[in-house]
Amino acid sequence: MKCVKNNKTAVIERVSDKEAHNMVGTTALTWSYVAKSEWKAATRKVKAVEVVKENEAESETVAEKQLKRKKGVKNEKAK
């Protein structure tokens, strides 16, 4: 299977190897090969990735965590 793109209409199709060879070879500069990733991007929805930032003020250093363990104080977030 190959992915071919129509340069005039920007339509991307997935066709067999023989059909793609005929399309690209016989029709002068109308069809061209494209990467499968480009076909995937055109036919499927792209998943949005959410970036989650931790609040720097809430994060504890390793030394602070060790002190809490020694003192026997439970984490305040667990309440």
C-alpha positions as CSV (number, residue, x, y, z in Angstrom):
1,M,0.0,0.0,0.0
2,K,1.2,3.5,-0.9
3,C,0.0,7.0,-0.1
4,V,-0.4,9.3,-3.0
5,K,-1.4,13.0,-3.1
6,N,-3.2,14.8,-5.9
7,N,-1.1,18.0,-6.3
8,K,-4.0,20.0,-7.8
9,T,-6.7,19.1,-5.2
10,A,-4.5,18.1,-2.2
11,V,-6.5,14.9,-1.8
12,I,-4.5,12.1,-0.2
13,E,-5.4,8.5,-1.0
14,R,-4.1,5.1,0.1
15,V,-3.9,2.7,-2.8
16,S,-2.1,-0.5,-3.8
17,D,1.4,-0.5,-5.0
18,K,0.5,-1.2,-8.7
19,E,-2.2,1.4,-8.7
20,A,0.1,4.0,-7.1
21,H,2.8,3.3,-9.6
22,N,0.3,3.8,-12.5
23,M,-1.1,7.0,-10.9
24,V,2.3,8.6,-10.3
25,G,4.0,7.4,-13.5
26,T,1.3,8.0,-16.1
27,T,-0.4,11.2,-15.0
28,A,2.3,13.9,-15.5
29,L,2.9,15.7,-12.1
30,T,-0.7,15.3,-11.0
31,W,0.0,12.6,-8.3
32,S,3.0,12.2,-6.1
33,Y,4.0,9.9,-3.2
34,V,3.6,11.2,0.3
35,A,4.5,9.7,3.7
36,K,2.0,7.6,5.6
37,S,2.2,10.0,8.5
38,E,0.8,12.8,6.3
39,W,-2.1,10.5,5.3
40,K,-2.8,9.7,8.9
41,A,-2.8,13.4,9.8
42,A,-5.3,14.2,7.0
43,T,-7.7,11.3,7.8
44,R,-7.6,11.1,11.6
45,K,-8.2,13.6,14.3
46,V,-5.1,14.7,16.1
47,K,-5.3,14.2,19.9
48,A,-4.7,17.3,21.9
49,V,-2.1,16.9,24.6
50,E,-2.7,18.8,27.8
51,V,0.3,20.1,29.7
52,V,-0.1,20.0,33.4
53,K,2.2,22.1,35.5
54,E,2.8,21.5,39.1
55,N,2.8,24.4,41.4
56,E,6.4,25.0,42.5
57,A,5.3,26.3,45.9
58,E,3.5,23.0,46.7
59,S,6.3,20.7,45.7
60,E,8.7,19.6,48.5
61,T,12.3,18.9,48.2
62,V,13.8,15.6,49.1
63,A,15.3,17.1,52.3
64,E,11.9,18.4,53.4
65,K,10.3,15.0,52.9
66,Q,13.0,13.3,54.9
67,L,12.6,15.7,57.8
68,K,8.8,15.0,57.8
69,R,9.4,11.2,57.9
70,K,11.9,11.6,60.8
71,K,9.5,13.8,62.8
72,G,6.5,11.5,62.1
73,V,4.4,14.2,60.5
74,K,2.0,12.9,57.9
75,N,1.7,14.6,54.5
76,E,-1.0,17.4,54.7
77,K,-2.3,16.5,51.2
78,A,-3.4,13.0,52.4
79,K,-6.1,14.4,54.7
